[in-house]
Amino acid sequence: MLLESGGPKVELMPAMALLQAEHAANDAVAAELADMLDDCAGLSKAPAPEALGLVARQYFMLMRRHMAWEEFIVAAIAKEIADQS
């Protein structure tokens, strides 16, 4: 959305590119976790609970880091836009 509306200054474009790449990587981990959870559906025990736990932990760590980084970038862009007004 920011990129389509004129977006941030050129200085922030590398950060925006990083965020887009992280979205793709996070989607891949989310898909892997979803597949593992689908495989567990209807079972009384996960076939590989350690692996499931590791993927779940990885997903939540990635999400926390990504949201913090995105919040930082969005705050910088919001300040930039406010300064232009």
GINOR-V193084 format. One record per residue. N is the residue number from 0. RES is the residue in one small letter. NEAR is the number of other C-alpha atoms within 10 Angstrom. D_CENTER is the distance of its C-alpha to the mean C-alpha in whole Angstrom. Layout:
N/RES/NEAR/D_CENTER + N/RES/NEAR/D_CENTER
This chain:
0/m/6/16 + 1/l/10/17 + 2/l/10/17 + 3/e/6/20 + 4/s/7/22 + 5/g/8/23 + 6/g/14/20 + 7/p/18/20 + 8/k/11/22 + 9/v/9/22 + 10/e/8/21 + 11/l/13/18 + 12/m/13/17 + 13/p/10/16 + 14/a/14/13 + 15/m/19/12 + 16/a/11/13 + 17/l/12/10 + 18/l/17/8 + 19/q/12/9 + 20/a/12/9 + 21/e/15/6 + 22/h/14/5 + 23/a/11/8 + 24/a/13/8 + 25/n/18/5 + 26/d/13/7 + 27/a/13/10 + 28/v/17/10 + 29/a/19/9 + 30/a/13/13 + 31/e/16/14 + 32/l/21/14 + 33/a/14/15 + 34/d/11/18 + 35/m/19/19 + 36/l/13/19 + 37/d/11/21 + 38/d/12/24 + 39/c/16/24 + 40/a/10/25 + 41/g/8/29 + 42/l/9/29 + 43/s/7/31 + 44/k/9/29 + 45/a/16/26 + 46/p/12/27 + 47/a/10/25 + 48/p/12/24 + 49/e/10/23 + 50/a/13/21 + 51/l/17/19 + 52/g/13/19 + 53/l/12/17 + 54/v/18/15 + 55/a/19/14 + 56/r/13/14 + 57/q/15/12 + 58/y/19/9 + 59/f/15/9 + 60/m/11/10 + 61/l/18/6 + 62/m/16/5 + 63/r/11/8 + 64/r/11/8 + 65/h/16/5 + 66/m/12/7 + 67/a/12/10 + 68/w/15/9 + 69/e/16/8 + 70/e/12/11 + 71/f/12/13 + 72/i/17/13 + 73/v/15/14 + 74/a/12/17 + 75/a/14/18 + 76/i/17/18 + 77/a/13/20 + 78/k/11/22 + 79/e/13/23 + 80/i/13/24 + 81/a/9/26 + 82/d/8/28 + 83/q/7/29 + 84/s/5/30
